[in-house]
Amino acid sequence: MNTLTENSGLYTDFYELTMAQGYYLSGKKNEKTVFDYYYRTNPYKGGYLVFAGLYDLLNILQNFTYNKKNIEFLKNAGLKDDFLKYLENFKFNAKVYSVREGEIVFPNEPIVRVEGNIIEAQLVETLLLNYLNFQSLIATKACRIRNVIGEKAFADFGLRRAQGLGGVHASRAAVIGGADTTSNVYSGFNYGIPVTGTQAHAWVQSFDEELEAFRKYAEINPENSVLLVDTYNTLKSGLPNAIIVAKELESKGHKLIGIRLDSGDLAYLSKKARKMLNDANLDYVQIFASNQLNEYVIKSLNEQGAQLDGYGIGTELVTGKDTGALDGVYKLVENNGNPRLKISENIEKITMPGKKKLIRFIDSDGMFFRDGILLTNDENVKKIYHPFHPDKNTEVANFEYEELTQLVMENGEILIEEQTPSEINQYLKKRFAQLPDEHKRFISPHIYKVGISRSLLDLRDNMLKDIRSKIK
């Protein structure tokens, strides 16, 4: 099987290629365009998004080409010889601007901007959406989970439940969002993520006696044993046998790391298990839980006083449940220096024209106050406006601000250093601490205010009037 890198130019929808061919044959191949990537609705009915997937995207863009087998395939698919000759020497050379990976962002903000000729900018649409939408969705889920877990251990256990190879990117995004470790060895190798794993029920079942299974596992892993105690009966069999093995390890100068609960009433069982362990003077033995966990279940366990030290989370994390996909979009906003606008019957789907930058205003306590979408030549903006209700506006002249958009790729070269997912998470932690709590709650989070500059507002409204006057 050929690798994705070898066939990166085919990582697209066919209509992107047919449009690109149309641009080429229409004499438009050298037209300069600007595309924006943004999303419309926060996932999970939440108040924010964690942006992820950027470096993976840049890495494949750097290798976005067409080899001889690709050209032959596309010829058989019906593309024309003149265009295929163009693709033989194709290389992605556009400029890419982006907010930093791990940044907290909000609906309708220009998160990524691609500036290049119309063919290269069009061909990478599907790839860009595929990478950024999915990893941002999973990173946000992980961030929500981390928010309720606090400082307790959090492992990604999701590869076996992920959608095929999406599990590779899911594990990276999970750690960006807050997971400490992953069971996914492939992602651990690729991205420098610490890997973790203990045993499954099959290990226990492969022995005639549960105690024998625990003893053998502890013998092989005396410094790193976590015993799965629910194969037969958690309180009457698993826990008593784990306590026996823990005492045997103590006599040899070792300590049992913990036990894992994978079924039943986790709040009840964890409290019973904690008492049994403490009564046996094993207060250092930790209790971990798995089994269809998510942020809501963990919040409930916390409220019930569950005695848990860490969590392994799989299906609900790596599938982004209950949001099937992030609704990120990629829209043309400028062509040959002329701003472009898409009109919709739904006012929220009317695009923001022109080349833009994203500004974040910070209040006197260092907290996020407002975000501003400005044209790139806007300076000293004193007021930002609601995009569709300009009578609602905010004075921002006296606030400190940061420009979030930076150049990350040019002439096919990546301009930022690669970071591990854990390093990106350190940045997210800092930014998440600056997000006011009302935007973090699960039920009816407060909407974070994002405004636009007066010049952008006027540009959009004037273009709307002009277009509508022509189609009456």
N, C-alpha and C positions, 0 to 999 in steps of 0.2 A: 504493500500500500504506500503510495506517495505521500510525503509530508505536506502539511498545510503550507509551509514556507515555500516549497517548490512550486506550488500551484496557487499562490496567494492572489494572483489576478483573477482567478475564477471564483473567489469568495465574494460573490455578488449575485444579485437577481439579474435575470436575462434582460429585463427591460432597461437596466442601467447601460448595458452594452448596446442595445438597439438605439437608445437615445444618443449615446456617445458616437455611434456610427453616423447617426443623423447629423449631429453637430459637425463631424468631420466632412461629410459629403456636402453639407450646406455651406462650407467655407467658414464655419464659426470656431474652428479648433483653437484659434489664438485669442478668442474673446476672454477677457479677465472677469472672473466672477467671485462673489463672496457668498458663502453658505453659513448659516447658523445652526448649531445643535442646541436644542432646549427640550424641556418636557412640560406637559400641561397640568398634570394633577399629581399631588403627593401620593406615594404608595401607602397602603395599609391605613388609609384615612388619617394619616399622620400629619405632622407639621413641617417636615423638612425632607431633604434627600441627602445622602452621603454620596458624593461623586467618586466613582471608581472605574477602573478599566483603562485609564489613559496610557500608561506605559506599554501595556500589552498592545494597544492600538498603534502607538507610534512605532513599535518594533515591527509589526507586520506591514505597516505603511512603508517602512524603510526597504522592505523586500517585495513590494507590490509590482510584480513584473509578469511577463508572459513568455513561457518557454515554447520550444517547437511542438511539443505534444499538446500544449494548450491551444496554440494557433491552429493545429490540425483539428482539434475538437470543435473549435469555434467555426472553422470553415464548414465542417459537416453540419453544424447547427444553422448554417445559412448566412453567416456574415460575409461581407464582400471583400474581395482580394485587396483593394486599395486600403481599406480600413485595417485589415489584418497586417499589412506591411507596416502601417503606423504602429500597431500594437507590438510588433517584433522589437522595436527599440524603445518601448514605453518605460518610463520611470516616473514615480511620483515625486514631484519637485515643489509642490505647493507649500505655502506657509500655513502653519497650524498654530493658532492661539488658543489658550485654554486656561481655565482656573486650575489651581493645584489639586492633584489627586488627594482625596481625603477631605476636601472642602465641604462645608455645609452649604447647600444651594436650595433655591426655591423655584416654584413654577414660573415659566415663561422667561427666565433669565437666559441670556446668551452664554452658555457654559463653554462651548467650543466654537471657534470660527475658523473656517478653511478659506484661504485666499489662493486661487490659482486659475489656470486656464479651465474652461468649462468642461473639458473632457475629464481631466484628472479629478476635478472636484466632484463630478457626477459619478464616476466609477466607484468611488470609495464610500458612497452613501450607505449601502447595505452593511458593509463591513463595520463602519463607524457605529451605526445604530445597534448592530448585533453585540459588539463588545461593550459599549458604554451603557446601554439600557440594562443588560443583564447584570453586569458587575455592580452597577449602582443600586439596582434593586436588592441584591443579596447583601451588599455592604450596609444598606439602610436597615434591613431586617436584623443583621447582627448587632448593629448599634442599638436598636431598640431592646434587644435581648440583654446586651451588656448593661444597659441603663437600669434594668431591674435586678440583674445578678449582682451588681456592685463589684466588689473586688474578688469574688469567688471564682474558682476555676471554670473555664468555658472552653469546651472542645467541640470542633466540627466533626460530626460522625456521619456526614450525609452522602458520601460518594455512591454508596449502593442504591440510594433512592433518587439520585440526580438524573436529569434528562441527558443520558449519554455522556459525551465528552464535555458537556456543560459543567459537569462536576469538577473539572480541573479549574476552570475559572471561578466556580462557586467557592471553592476552598480559599483561593487567593482573596476574593472579595470578603469572605467571612472573617478572615484575620484582619483585613483593613478595617472592618466594622467593629471588631472587638474580641473575636475568638482568640484564645491563647495558642491553641494547638490544633492539629488536624489528624484524623486517621488516614488521610489520603496521602499515601507515600509518594505518588507521582508529583503531586503539587508541592509536597515537602521538598523533594529533590529540585524541582524547577524553580521554586520561589524562595527557598531558604526558610521554610516554615518548620518549626519544631513538630515532630510527629509523635503520636501517642496511641496506645492500644493495650488492651489487657487480654481478655479471653471472651469467648462466646459460650453459649450453652453447650455447643458441640464438644468442647473440651471436657466439661464435667460429665456429659453423657458417655464419653468414650471410655470412662473408667467404671469399674463395677460399683465403686463407692464414692460419694461426694467428697468425703474426707481424704481419700486417696488422691483424688484429682487436685484438691487444694494443696496437699502436701507436696505433690510432685511439681506443681507450678511454682510454689514458694522455694523449693529446692533449686529449681533452674533459675529463678529470678529473685534471689533473697533480698536484693536492695530495691526492687521495683515491682512489688506484687500488689495488685488490686484484685480482689476475689469477687466474682459474680455469685450472689447468694440466693437467687430466686429460682433456681432450676427445679427444685422439688417443693420446698416450703421455707420461706424466708426466715421466720422466727423460730421454727421448731427444728430446722435442719441446717440451713445455710449459715445463719449467725452463730449457732453453737459450734459448728465445725470451723468457721473462720476464727473464732476466739481460740480454739485449740491450736490452730496453726500459728496464730499471732503469738501465743505463749511459747510455742516451740521455736519460733524465730527469735524471740527475746533471749531464750536460753543459749542461742548461738551468736548473740551479739548483733542481731538484725532487728528491723522493725517492719511490720506490715504497714504498707502505705494506706490502704483503704479497702472498703467494700463498695460494690455497685448494686443499686436497686434498679431493676429494669421492668417491673410490673407491679400491679397492685396500687393501693392507696399510699402514694409516696409520702404524704405528710404524716400519716399514722405510722407507717413502717419506719420512717426515718427517726421519729421520736422514740419508738420502742427500741430500735437498733442503737441509738445513742445511749439510752439508759443501760442496755445490756453491755455495751462496750465500756462505759464508764464504771459500771459495777465490777467489771473485770480488770479495772485499772488500765484500760486501753483508751484513755481519753485522746491520745494522739492519733488513733486510727480514724481516718476521714471517711465520710459517707458521700458517695457520688450517685447521681441519678441520671437515667436516660428514659426513653419510651415516650415518643410523640410530644415532646416538650415544645413550648413556644413562650413568648413574652407574657401572655395572659395567664398561662398555667403557672409559670414561675412566680408571677406577681401574687397569684392566689396561694401558692405554697408559702411564700413569705408571710402573707397575712395569717396563715394557719400556724405559723411558728415552726415550720418544717426544719429539721436539723440536718441540713445539707451543706456540703462544703464545695460542691462543684457539679457541673452539668455536662452531659454529652448530648448534643442536639443535632438531629439529622434532617429528616424529611421536611419539617416546617421551615428550616433554615435555608437549605440549598434549593428548594423549589420556590422560595419567595411567597409561600402561602400567607394570606389569601389574595394576593395581587398577582395575577398570572403573568403580567408583563408591565414594564414601565412604558408609558406612552410618549417616549422621546421621539422627536421629529427633527428633520434636517431640511431647511428651507432656504431657497435662493433669496437673497436680500439685496444684491447689487450685481449689475451686469455692465461691463465696460464703463465703470465709473458712474452709472446711473442707478439710483435706488430702485428696488423692485418691491411690489406689494402683492400679497395674495388676499383676496376678499372672500369672506364666508358669510353665509346666512347666520351662523353662530358668531356673535361679536368677539368671543374669546379666541376664536381661531383666525382672526385677522392678524397677519404677521406684522412685525415691526421692521420697516425698511431701513436700508443703509448699513454702513459699517459702524459697529457699536463696541462699547467697552462696559464692563461691569464694575461698579464702585460700591464699597460697603462703608457705611457711616457707623462710627463707634461712639457710644455715649461716655459720659465722664467716669463711669464705673468700669469701662473696658468691655462693655457688653454690646452685642449687635443691636443697632437701633433701626436702621432702614437700609435697603439696597437701592441703588440707582442705576438705571440703564440709560447710558448717555451715548451720543454720537462721539466718534473717536476724537473729533476736533473740539468738543465741548470743554471749556475751562471755567473755573470759578463758578460752578453752578450753585446757586443760592436756594433754589426751591426745586422739589421734585413733585410730580403730579401722578395721580391715579391714572392708569393707561386708558380707562374708558369713562371715568367720571372726574374730569379735570377740576371740578369745583372742590374736590378733595385733594389737598396738597399739604406739603410739609416743608417748613423752613429747615435747611440743613447747613446754612452758611457757617455756623459756629461749631460744627462737629468735626472731629478728626475723621479721616477716611483712608481707605486702602483701595488701590486698584487691583482687582482680583485676576484680571486677564493678563497673561504673559505669553510671549512668543516661545513655543516649545519645539518647533520643527521648521527647518528651512532648507531648501535645495536637497531634500532627501536625507538630511542629517538631523538626528535627535539632539536637542540643545540642553536637555536637563539630565541630571544624573539618575540612574535607576536606584530605587529604594526597595527594601524588602517590604512585604505587607505589614510587618510589625512596626517598621519605621514610619510608614504612612499612617498607621494607627496612632502613633504618638502625636502626630500633627492633628489628627481628628480629635483626640482627647482634649487638646488645647482649645480647638475651635468649638467643640461641643460644650465646654465649660463657659464659653462666651455667649451661648444661645440661651436666652431667657427661658425659665422653666415652663412658662405657659405654652411654649411651642413644642414641648417634649411630651406632654401628657397624651395618653392614648384616646381618651374620650373628648371629642370636640376641642382639639388643640386650637389655640389662638392663631389666626392667620398672620404670618409675617408680612409686613408691608414692603412692597417693591414698587418704586415709582420711576417715572421717565422724565427726562429733561424737557424743558419747554421747546427747544429746537426739534427734538425728536417727535414730540406731540404735534407740533405744527407741520412737520414734514409728512407724518402719517396722515393727518387730517386733510392737508392740501392734496395729497395723492388720491385719497378716497374721493374727494369732491371731483377731481379731474377725471378719474376712471368712471365714476357714476354718471358724469355729464355726457360721456361718450357712448354709453350703452342705453340711454333712455329711448 
